[in-house]
């Protein structure tokens, strides 16, 4: 009987020990499974996503520009001297050929007098050489002189002609320099700068010493506006297209211009097309250097979406955004239209149904597993 009790006790002890071992192993397996699941979940990036907002069809683009004078020139002196008089100040309207200023050049005047005297001397010597050459030719026919002596006289005549031509050229050069004593307006325009006064020493300048600008003149009856058009809107920039200009200085007013030419090349850095818009300005209301807004009409409707600026990725591959597809991140290239500050317009690369990752980490690459955490909708301002 005691043996039976002992056997029962042993069996119970072994059962309890086995149950304990089984429970421990099972608990460890469950813990390992939970740990692996938690590790796998932790390895998946949790990202916030937004849905792009579909905007109204774009029919007009608004771009900044700066007005420039149709013709703009700096006037410099071509001779050294002192300012004798000036006749127009800043803001004055001048006509082509009007005298703007006069320069006294006593050194050039003296050099011109000396050059003219040298020319007269050379002309007198030329006449004498002509007489001598003719005389020696006559004596050669009678055999009174040798051929060599006659050749010397004829060659002296040729050298004297060259001397006369050289002195005449020097006189013409100095006369041209003397003509630069008077500064004339090269075209109709307005004086926008005057940098001289009576008695001021004027330096014509050289390769080592820059010349001083005397006047700055601009023709403002017609103005140019250079505009950088984004590449996506380049088809709208066609010569002959009409453009509307608005300025903060003239609220409620519009000015009509014409797109006259384009660079016919996309800037590789800015991805824009440089275009020129000309606008008539007969009354001179618009001033060169004014900041303007250029309105260009699009030939066809362009649909786009808007997303927050913190969704953009700037990398060597270009501008991109990250979207979630099939539980993985995908980097897609996009093209920006308008920049609204906190939101940007995307004209290509995104669909309204895409889920765009907000503030993507720098380590994010295509194929990275992600889990979405909705952040709402990109409520962008209406265009």
C-alpha positions in Angstrom: 0.0 0.0 0.0 2.8 2.4 0.8 4.4 1.6 -2.5 1.3 2.4 -4.3 1.1 5.8 -2.6 4.7 6.5 -3.4 4.1 5.6 -7.0 1.1 7.9 -7.2 3.1 10.7 -5.6 5.9 10.2 -8.1 3.5 10.2 -11.0 1.8 13.4 -9.8 5.2 15.1 -9.3 6.3 14.1 -12.8 3.0 15.3 -14.2 3.2 18.6 -12.4 6.9 19.0 -13.5 6.0 18.2 -17.1 3.0 20.6 -17.1 5.3 23.3 -15.8 7.9 22.6 -18.4 5.3 22.6 -21.1 3.8 25.9 -19.9 7.2 27.5 -19.7 8.1 26.4 -23.2 4.7 27.5 -24.6 5.0 30.9 -22.9 8.4 31.4 -24.3 7.2 30.5 -27.8 4.3 32.9 -27.5 6.6 35.6 -26.2 9.1 35.0 -29.1 6.2 35.2 -31.6 4.9 38.4 -30.1 8.5 39.8 -30.1 9.0 39.0 -33.8 5.6 40.5 -34.6 6.4 43.7 -32.6 9.9 43.8 -34.3 8.3 43.5 -37.7 5.7 46.1 -36.9 8.4 48.5 -35.6 10.4 48.0 -38.8 7.5 49.3 -40.9 7.7 53.1 -41.2 4.5 54.8 -40.0 3.9 57.8 -42.2 1.2 60.5 -42.4 -0.5 60.9 -45.7 -2.7 63.4 -47.4 -4.8 63.3 -50.5 -4.1 65.9 -53.2 -6.8 68.5 -53.8 -8.0 68.8 -57.4 -8.0 72.4 -58.5 -10.1 74.2 -61.1 -8.8 74.1 -64.7 -6.0 76.6 -65.1 -6.8 79.1 -67.9 -4.4 81.9 -67.0 -0.9 82.1 -65.4 0.4 85.0 -63.4 4.1 85.6 -63.5 6.4 88.4 -62.1 8.4 90.6 -64.3 10.4 93.9 -64.4 9.9 96.6 -67.0 13.0 97.7 -68.9 13.5 100.5 -71.3 13.3 99.5 -74.9 16.7 101.2 -75.6 19.1 102.0 -72.8 22.5 103.5 -73.2 25.4 104.9 -71.1 27.2 107.8 -72.7 31.0 108.2 -72.2 33.6 110.6 -73.3 36.0 109.6 -76.1 38.5 112.4 -75.4 40.2 113.9 -72.3 39.3 117.3 -71.1 37.3 119.5 -68.8 33.5 119.9 -68.8 32.7 123.3 -70.3 28.9 123.1 -70.1 26.0 120.6 -69.7 22.5 121.4 -71.0 20.1 118.7 -69.6 19.6 117.2 -66.2 17.8 114.0 -65.0 14.2 113.6 -66.1 14.7 115.8 -69.2 13.3 114.5 -72.5 15.8 114.9 -75.3 15.6 114.3 -79.1 18.2 112.4 -81.2 21.1 114.7 -82.0 20.5 117.3 -79.3 23.7 118.6 -77.6 23.9 117.3 -74.1 27.3 118.6 -72.9 30.6 120.2 -74.1 34.1 119.3 -73.2 37.2 121.6 -73.5 40.2 119.7 -74.8 43.2 122.2 -75.0 45.7 119.4 -75.4 43.9 118.0 -78.4 43.4 121.5 -79.9 47.2 122.1 -79.7 48.0 118.6 -81.1 45.6 119.3 -84.0 47.3 122.6 -84.8 50.7 120.9 -84.8 49.5 118.1 -87.0 48.1 120.6 -89.5 51.4 122.4 -89.5 53.3 119.1 -90.1 50.9 118.3 -92.9 51.6 121.7 -94.6 55.3 121.1 -94.2 55.0 117.6 -95.7 52.9 119.0 -98.6 55.6 121.6 -99.4 58.3 118.9 -99.3 56.2 116.8 -101.6 56.0 119.6 -104.2 59.7 120.1 -104.0 60.2 116.3 -104.4 57.9 116.3 -107.5 59.9 119.1 -109.1 63.2 117.4 -108.3 62.0 114.1 -109.7 60.7 115.6 -112.9 64.0 117.5 -113.4 66.1 114.4 -112.9 64.0 112.5 -115.4 64.6 115.2 -118.0 68.4 115.2 -117.3 68.4 111.4 -117.6 67.0 111.6 -121.1 69.9 114.0 -122.1 72.4 111.7 -120.4 73.5 114.4 -117.9 72.8 112.2 -114.9 72.9 108.5 -114.1 70.0 106.2 -113.7 70.8 105.6 -110.1 70.6 109.4 -109.3 67.2 109.5 -111.0 65.9 106.5 -109.1 66.9 108.2 -105.8 64.9 111.3 -106.7 61.9 109.2 -107.7 62.0 107.1 -104.5 62.3 110.3 -102.4 59.1 111.5 -104.1 57.3 108.2 -103.2 58.5 108.5 -99.6 57.3 112.1 -99.4 53.8 111.1 -100.6 53.6 108.5 -97.8 54.6 111.1 -95.3 51.9 113.4 -96.5 49.3 110.6 -96.3 50.4 109.8 -92.7 50.2 113.4 -91.6 46.8 113.7 -93.2 45.6 110.7 -91.4 46.9 112.1 -88.1 45.0 115.3 -88.8 41.8 113.4 -89.4 42.2 111.4 -86.2 42.7 114.6 -84.1 39.7 116.2 -85.8 37.6 113.3 -84.8 38.8 113.5 -81.3 38.0 117.2 -81.4 34.5 116.3 -82.6 34.1 114.3 -79.4 34.2 117.5 -77.4 30.4 117.6 -77.9 28.2 114.9 -76.5 24.9 114.4 -78.4 21.9 112.3 -77.7 22.0 109.0 -79.7 18.2 108.6 -79.7 15.0 110.1 -78.4 14.7 109.4 -74.7 14.9 110.6 -71.1 18.0 111.4 -69.1 18.0 109.1 -66.1 21.5 109.9 -64.8 23.9 112.8 -65.0 27.4 112.3 -63.6 29.3 115.4 -64.6 29.5 119.1 -63.7 31.3 122.2 -65.0 35.0 122.0 -64.5 35.1 118.3 -63.9 38.1 116.5 -65.5 36.9 113.9 -68.0 38.9 110.8 -68.6 38.3 109.0 -71.9 39.5 105.7 -70.3 41.7 102.9 -71.4 42.1 99.2 -71.0 43.4 99.7 -67.5 41.4 102.8 -66.5 37.6 102.6 -66.9 35.9 105.6 -68.3 33.4 107.7 -66.3 29.8 107.6 -67.4 28.6 111.1 -68.3 24.9 110.5 -69.0 22.5 107.6 -68.9 19.6 107.8 -71.4 16.6 105.5 -71.8 13.9 105.3 -74.4 10.6 104.6 -72.5 8.0 105.2 -75.2 8.0 101.4 -75.5 9.1 99.0 -72.7 10.3 95.4 -72.6 9.3 92.9 -69.9 11.3 89.7 -69.6 9.4 86.9 -68.0 10.5 83.4 -67.0 7.7 81.0 -68.0 7.7 77.5 -66.3 8.5 74.7 -68.7 5.0 73.2 -68.3 3.4 76.4 -69.6 5.9 76.9 -72.4 3.3 76.0 -75.1 1.3 79.2 -74.0 4.3 81.4 -74.9 3.9 82.0 -78.6 5.0 85.2 -80.4 2.0 87.3 -81.1 0.1 86.2 -78.0 -1.6 89.0 -76.0 -0.5 89.6 -72.4 -2.0 91.8 -69.7 0.1 93.6 -67.2 -0.9 94.8 -63.7 1.0 96.9 -61.2 0.6 97.6 -57.5 1.3 101.3 -58.3 -1.9 101.3 -60.5 -4.5 99.4 -58.6 -7.5 98.4 -60.8 -5.7 99.3 -64.0 -4.5 96.9 -66.7 -2.0 97.5 -69.5 -1.9 95.6 -72.8 1.2 94.0 -74.1 2.3 91.6 -76.8 4.6 88.6 -76.5 7.1 89.3 -79.3 9.8 86.7 -78.9 11.1 83.8 -76.8 14.5 82.3 -76.2 13.4 79.1 -77.9 15.3 77.1 -75.2 14.6 75.9 -71.7 16.9 77.1 -69.0 18.5 73.9 -67.6 18.8 75.3 -64.1 15.5 77.0 -63.6 13.5 74.9 -66.1 11.9 78.0 -67.5 11.5 79.7 -70.9 12.6 83.3 -71.2 10.0 85.4 -73.1 9.9 89.1 -74.0 6.7 91.1 -73.7 6.6 94.6 -75.3 4.2 97.3 -74.2 3.5 100.7 -75.7 4.1 103.5 -73.2 3.6 106.8 -75.1 2.5 108.8 -72.0 5.5 107.6 -70.0 3.2 106.4 -67.1 5.1 103.1 -66.7 8.7 103.6 -65.6 11.7 101.3 -66.3 12.5 99.0 -63.4 8.9 98.7 -62.2 7.7 95.4 -60.7 4.8 94.0 -62.7 2.5 91.0 -62.9 2.2 89.4 -66.4 -1.0 87.5 -67.1 -0.7 85.0 -69.9 -3.7 83.1 -71.3 -3.3 79.4 -71.8 -4.3 77.9 -75.1 -6.0 75.0 -73.4 -7.2 74.1 -69.9 -4.6 72.5 -67.6 -5.9 70.5 -64.6 -3.7 70.2 -61.6 -3.7 69.2 -57.9 -2.2 71.0 -54.8 -0.2 69.5 -52.0 1.5 70.9 -48.9 5.1 72.1 -49.5 6.3 69.7 -46.8 5.6 66.8 -49.1 8.2 67.8 -51.6 11.5 65.9 -51.8 14.6 67.8 -53.3 17.2 65.3 -54.5 19.7 64.9 -57.3 17.1 63.2 -59.4 14.9 66.3 -59.3 11.8 67.3 -57.6 9.8 64.3 -56.2 7.0 63.3 -53.8 6.5 60.0 -52.0 3.2 58.2 -52.4 2.0 54.9 -50.8 1.2 52.1 -53.2 0.6 48.5 -52.2 2.0 49.1 -48.7 5.3 50.5 -50.0 6.6 54.0 -50.6 7.1 55.1 -54.2 9.1 58.2 -55.2 7.5 59.9 -58.3 8.8 63.0 -60.1 6.5 65.9 -60.3 6.3 69.3 -62.0 5.3 72.5 -60.1 3.0 75.1 -61.5 2.2 77.9 -59.0 3.7 78.3 -55.6 1.1 79.4 -53.1 3.4 79.5 -50.1 2.3 76.7 -47.9 0.8 74.8 -50.8 2.2 74.2 -54.3 0.4 73.3 -57.5 1.5 70.0 -59.2 0.6 70.0 -62.9 2.1 66.5 -63.6 3.0 63.4 -61.8 0.1 63.1 -59.3 -3.5 62.0 -59.3 -6.2 63.0 -56.8 -6.5 59.4 -55.7 -2.8 59.2 -54.6 -1.8 59.1 -50.9 1.1 61.5 -50.5 3.5 61.1 -47.6 3.8 64.2 -45.4 7.4 65.2 -44.3 9.1 62.1 -45.7 12.4 61.2 -44.0 15.6 61.6 -45.9 16.2 57.8 -45.8 13.0 57.0 -47.6 13.5 55.1 -50.9 11.2 53.4 -53.4 10.1 50.0 -52.0 10.4 50.9 -48.3 7.5 49.2 -46.4 5.2 51.9 -44.8 2.0 52.0 -42.8 -0.3 54.9 -43.4 -1.6 57.3 -40.8 -4.1 59.7 -42.5 -3.3 63.4 -41.9 -6.3 64.7 -43.7 -6.8 66.4 -47.1 -4.6 69.0 -48.7 -7.0 72.0 -48.3 -5.2 74.4 -50.6 -6.4 77.9 -51.5 -8.6 78.1 -54.6 -6.7 79.5 -57.6 
